[in-house]
């Protein structure tokens, strides 16, 4: 599935530059680390969690107040760690016991009086399989897999935590993430790209920088209880994206393989279980987001240009 140059184009400049702003992010992974860099450059304080001591050291060197959190044991002195947070993000995947952040620190988060805005990063997988039909935020959730079912429950947990609107909590349903260091160009170069054909099947995608743009826009325009799809304009079959990446690199595309003949892991096969097209009108109309990378062609061209 699709998933440091300077931020560059694509970041909406909003009134979020404030020395008193402090973001705390549970789960400083690929997307949120990139957002952290942009916010720090804009004068924010950023803190959050990661899973290894090595990553803690790297993030602290980059100006992030990083803390270890494995999702199984709570963070010591969490009140001090969260102190002064004005914005809070949850991006750690839930398990069979629910969202680990809510389970271990839900009450601590709810009692943090400085938090004004809360975001939870979910997935468009909660919509399940529509046979390729379009979905938007008013569509019913109908998850087909266990991981997506856990996401639906986690969304509810995060929104319920702030149902009294002590802070504006929003859910962001992300499509397949790609960007610098994590894209079809890299897969082609590594020889890992495959063109698996499942007729009529498409994926929705989103460039990592457009995720950050959507989150910043929401921070500037909080809407308690809102749900937003974060995806680009052009759902497309995986083989089409691979072929385009090969064209950009002047490399012959790998041979086509039928889905039935592909030797896929259970995890990889699960990505093909659902087929849907996801609309992004709400982030445009309500938040004013203008995607820098409205389709995979624009995103891959920009990534390749940034490497030159």
C-alpha positions as CSV (number, residue, x, y, z in Angstrom):
1,X,0.0,0.0,0.0
2,X,1.1,3.5,-0.6
3,X,2.3,5.5,2.3
4,X,13.8,16.1,4.8
5,X,12.9,18.5,2.4
6,X,11.5,21.7,3.8
7,X,7.7,21.8,4.0
8,X,7.5,23.8,0.8
9,X,4.2,24.2,-1.0
10,X,1.1,22.5,0.3
11,X,1.1,23.9,3.8
12,X,-1.7,26.4,4.4
13,X,-0.4,29.3,6.3
14,X,-2.9,29.9,9.1
15,X,-3.1,31.8,12.4
16,X,-1.6,28.9,14.3
17,X,1.8,30.6,15.0
18,X,1.6,31.3,18.7
19,X,4.5,30.8,21.2
20,X,1.9,29.6,23.7
21,X,0.8,26.7,21.4
22,X,2.0,23.3,22.5
23,X,1.1,20.1,20.7
24,X,1.3,16.7,22.4
25,X,1.1,13.7,20.1
26,X,0.7,10.1,21.3
27,X,2.5,8.3,18.5
28,X,5.2,10.4,16.7
29,X,5.4,8.2,13.6
30,X,6.1,9.1,10.0
31,X,3.3,11.6,9.5
32,X,3.3,13.3,12.9
33,X,7.1,13.7,13.0
34,X,6.9,15.6,9.7
35,X,4.1,17.8,11.2
36,X,6.1,18.3,14.3
37,X,9.0,19.8,12.2
38,X,6.7,22.3,10.5
39,X,5.1,23.4,13.8
40,X,8.4,23.8,15.5
41,X,9.6,26.0,12.7
42,X,6.4,28.0,13.2
43,X,7.2,28.7,16.8
44,X,5.2,25.8,18.5
45,X,6.4,23.6,21.3
46,X,5.9,20.0,20.4
47,X,6.0,16.9,22.7
48,X,4.9,13.4,22.3
49,X,5.6,9.7,22.5
50,X,7.6,7.0,20.6
51,X,8.5,3.4,21.2
52,X,12.3,3.3,21.4
53,X,15.1,5.1,23.2
54,X,16.9,5.7,19.9
55,X,13.9,7.6,18.5
56,X,13.6,9.6,21.8
57,X,17.2,10.8,21.3
58,X,16.7,11.6,17.7
59,X,13.5,13.6,18.3
60,X,14.9,15.5,21.2
61,X,17.8,16.5,19.0
62,X,15.2,17.9,16.6
63,X,13.6,20.0,19.4
64,X,10.7,17.6,20.3
65,X,10.1,16.8,24.0
66,X,9.9,13.0,23.4
67,X,8.9,10.3,25.9
68,X,8.8,6.5,25.8
69,X,5.4,4.9,25.6
70,X,4.8,1.3,24.5
71,X,1.0,1.2,24.9
72,X,1.2,-1.3,27.7
73,X,2.6,0.7,30.6
74,X,1.5,4.3,31.5
75,X,3.9,7.2,31.4
76,X,5.3,8.3,34.7
77,X,4.3,11.7,35.9
78,X,1.9,12.1,33.0
79,X,0.5,15.3,34.5
80,X,3.8,17.0,34.2
81,X,4.4,15.5,30.7
82,X,1.0,16.9,29.5
83,X,1.3,20.2,31.3
84,X,0.7,23.2,29.1
85,X,-0.6,21.2,26.1
86,X,-3.0,23.2,24.0
87,X,-3.4,20.7,21.2
88,X,-3.4,16.9,21.5
89,X,-3.2,14.2,18.9
90,X,-3.8,10.4,19.1
91,X,-2.2,8.4,16.3
92,X,-1.5,5.0,18.0
93,X,-3.4,2.1,16.4
94,X,-5.9,0.4,18.8
95,X,-5.9,-3.2,19.7
96,X,-8.4,-5.7,20.9
97,X,-8.6,-4.0,24.2
98,X,-9.3,-0.6,22.6
99,X,-7.2,2.5,22.3
100,X,-4.1,2.2,24.5
101,X,-3.9,5.9,25.1
102,X,-7.5,6.2,26.3
103,X,-7.1,3.0,28.3
104,X,-4.0,4.2,30.2
105,X,-4.3,7.9,30.1
106,X,-7.9,8.9,29.1
107,X,-8.7,10.4,32.5
108,X,-5.4,12.3,32.5
109,X,-6.1,13.8,29.1
110,X,-9.6,14.7,30.1
111,X,-8.3,16.5,33.2
112,X,-5.7,18.5,31.3
113,X,-7.4,21.9,31.5
114,X,-5.1,23.6,28.9
115,X,-6.1,21.4,26.0
116,X,-8.4,23.2,23.5
117,X,-8.2,21.0,20.4
118,X,-8.0,17.2,20.1
119,X,-7.5,15.1,17.0
120,X,-7.7,11.3,16.6
121,X,-6.1,9.8,13.4
122,X,-8.3,6.9,12.2
123,X,-8.6,5.3,8.8
124,X,-10.9,5.3,5.8
125,X,-11.0,1.5,6.4
126,X,-13.9,2.0,8.8
127,X,-16.2,2.3,5.7
128,X,-15.5,-1.2,4.7
129,X,-16.3,-2.5,1.2
130,X,-18.6,-0.6,-1.1
131,X,-17.8,-2.4,-4.3
132,X,-16.0,0.8,-5.5
133,X,-18.8,3.2,-4.7
134,X,-18.1,6.6,-3.3
135,X,-18.3,7.3,0.5
136,X,-18.3,10.5,2.5
137,X,-18.5,11.4,6.2
138,X,-22.2,10.8,6.2
139,X,-21.8,7.2,5.0
140,X,-22.3,4.4,7.5
141,X,-19.3,2.7,8.9
142,X,-19.2,-1.0,8.0
143,X,-15.7,-2.4,8.8
144,X,-14.9,-5.8,7.3
145,X,-11.7,-6.5,9.2
146,X,-10.8,-6.7,12.9
147,X,-8.3,-3.8,12.7
148,X,-10.9,-1.5,11.2
149,X,-13.5,-2.6,13.8
150,X,-11.0,-1.6,16.5
151,X,-10.7,1.8,14.8
152,X,-14.4,2.4,14.9
153,X,-14.4,1.8,18.6
154,X,-11.4,4.0,19.1
155,X,-13.1,6.8,17.3
156,X,-16.0,6.5,19.7
157,X,-13.7,6.5,22.7
158,X,-11.9,9.7,21.7
159,X,-15.1,11.6,20.8
160,X,-16.8,10.4,24.0
161,X,-13.9,11.6,26.1
162,X,-14.8,15.2,25.1
163,X,-18.5,14.9,24.6
164,X,-19.0,17.7,27.0
165,X,-16.8,19.9,24.7
166,X,-14.2,20.8,27.3
167,X,-12.1,20.6,24.2
168,X,-13.0,20.3,20.5
169,X,-12.3,16.7,19.5
170,X,-12.3,15.7,15.9
171,X,-11.6,12.4,14.0
172,X,-9.5,12.3,10.8
173,X,-10.0,9.3,8.6
174,X,-6.8,8.9,6.6
175,X,-6.3,7.1,3.3
176,X,-3.1,5.3,2.3
177,X,-0.2,7.5,3.3
178,X,2.8,8.2,1.0
179,X,5.5,10.9,0.8
180,X,9.3,11.4,0.8
181,X,10.9,8.1,1.8
182,X,7.7,6.1,1.6
183,X,6.3,5.9,-1.9
184,X,6.0,4.0,-5.2
185,X,9.2,5.4,-6.5
186,X,11.1,3.9,-3.6
187,X,9.4,0.6,-4.1
188,X,10.4,0.5,-7.8
189,X,14.0,1.4,-7.0
190,X,14.2,-1.4,-4.4
191,X,12.8,-3.9,-6.9
192,X,9.8,-4.4,-4.5
193,X,7.1,-3.0,-6.7
194,X,4.5,-5.4,-8.0
195,X,1.5,-4.9,-10.3
196,X,-1.3,-7.0,-8.9
197,X,-4.4,-6.9,-11.0
198,X,-7.8,-7.1,-9.3
199,X,-10.2,-5.7,-11.9
200,X,-12.2,-2.7,-10.7
201,X,-10.3,-2.4,-7.5
202,X,-9.0,1.1,-6.4
203,X,-7.2,2.6,-3.4
204,X,-7.5,6.1,-2.0
205,X,-4.3,7.9,-1.0
206,X,-3.0,11.0,0.7
207,X,0.4,12.8,0.6
208,X,1.9,13.2,4.1
209,X,2.1,17.0,3.8
210,X,-1.6,17.2,2.9
211,X,-2.3,15.4,6.1
212,X,-0.5,18.1,8.0
213,X,-2.3,20.8,6.1
214,X,-5.7,19.3,7.0
215,X,-4.7,19.1,10.7
216,X,-3.5,22.6,10.8
217,X,-6.6,23.9,9.2
218,X,-8.7,22.1,11.8
219,X,-6.7,23.6,14.6
220,X,-7.5,27.0,13.2
221,X,-11.2,26.1,12.8
222,X,-12.2,23.6,15.6
223,X,-15.5,21.8,15.3
224,X,-16.3,19.5,18.2
225,X,-17.3,16.0,17.2
226,X,-16.5,16.5,13.5
227,X,-15.2,13.7,11.3
228,X,-13.1,14.4,8.2
229,X,-11.9,12.2,5.4
230,X,-8.3,13.1,4.5
231,X,-7.6,11.8,1.0
232,X,-6.7,13.1,-2.4
233,X,-9.1,13.5,-5.4
234,X,-8.1,10.5,-7.4
235,X,-8.7,6.9,-6.1
236,X,-6.7,4.7,-8.5
237,X,-5.6,1.1,-8.9
238,X,-2.2,0.1,-7.5
239,X,-0.8,-1.1,-10.8
240,X,-1.6,2.3,-12.4
241,X,0.5,4.1,-9.7
242,X,3.4,1.6,-10.1
243,X,3.4,2.1,-13.9
244,X,3.5,5.8,-13.5
245,X,6.4,5.6,-11.0
246,X,8.3,3.4,-13.5
247,X,7.6,5.9,-16.3
248,X,9.0,8.8,-14.2
249,X,12.2,6.7,-13.5
250,X,12.5,5.4,-17.1
251,X,12.3,1.8,-15.8
252,X,10.3,-0.9,-17.4
253,X,7.3,-1.8,-15.2
254,X,7.1,-5.2,-13.5
255,X,4.9,-7.8,-15.1
256,X,1.2,-7.9,-14.2
257,X,0.1,-10.6,-11.7
258,X,-3.5,-11.6,-11.2
259,X,-4.7,-11.2,-7.6
260,X,-5.5,-14.9,-7.5
261,X,-2.0,-15.8,-8.4
262,X,-0.2,-13.3,-6.2
263,X,1.6,-14.7,-3.2
264,X,0.5,-12.2,-0.6
265,X,0.7,-12.1,3.2
266,X,-2.5,-12.0,5.1
267,X,-1.8,-8.4,5.9
268,X,-1.2,-7.5,2.3
269,X,-4.2,-9.5,1.1
270,X,-6.4,-7.6,3.6
271,X,-5.8,-4.3,1.8
272,X,-7.6,-5.8,-1.2
273,X,-10.7,-7.0,0.8
274,X,-12.3,-3.5,0.6
275,X,-12.9,-1.5,-2.6
276,X,-14.2,2.1,-2.2
277,X,-13.8,5.6,-3.4
278,X,-13.5,8.3,-0.7
279,X,-14.7,11.9,-1.0
280,X,-12.8,14.8,0.5
281,X,-15.3,17.6,0.0
282,X,-15.6,18.4,3.7
283,X,-11.9,19.3,4.3
284,X,-12.2,21.6,1.3
285,X,-15.6,23.2,2.0
286,X,-15.4,23.4,5.8
287,X,-11.7,23.8,6.5
288,X,-10.6,25.5,3.3
289,X,-7.9,23.0,2.6
290,X,-6.4,23.2,-0.9
291,X,-4.5,20.0,-1.5
292,X,-0.9,20.6,-2.8
293,X,-1.0,17.1,-4.2
294,X,-4.5,16.4,-5.5
295,X,-3.5,13.1,-7.1
296,X,-0.7,10.6,-7.1
297,X,0.8,12.0,-10.2
298,X,1.4,15.4,-8.6
299,X,2.7,13.8,-5.5
300,X,5.2,11.5,-7.1
301,X,6.4,14.2,-9.5
302,X,7.1,16.5,-6.5
303,X,8.9,13.8,-4.6
304,X,11.1,13.0,-7.6
305,X,11.8,16.8,-8.2
306,X,12.8,17.3,-4.5
307,X,15.5,14.6,-4.9
308,X,17.3,16.3,-7.7
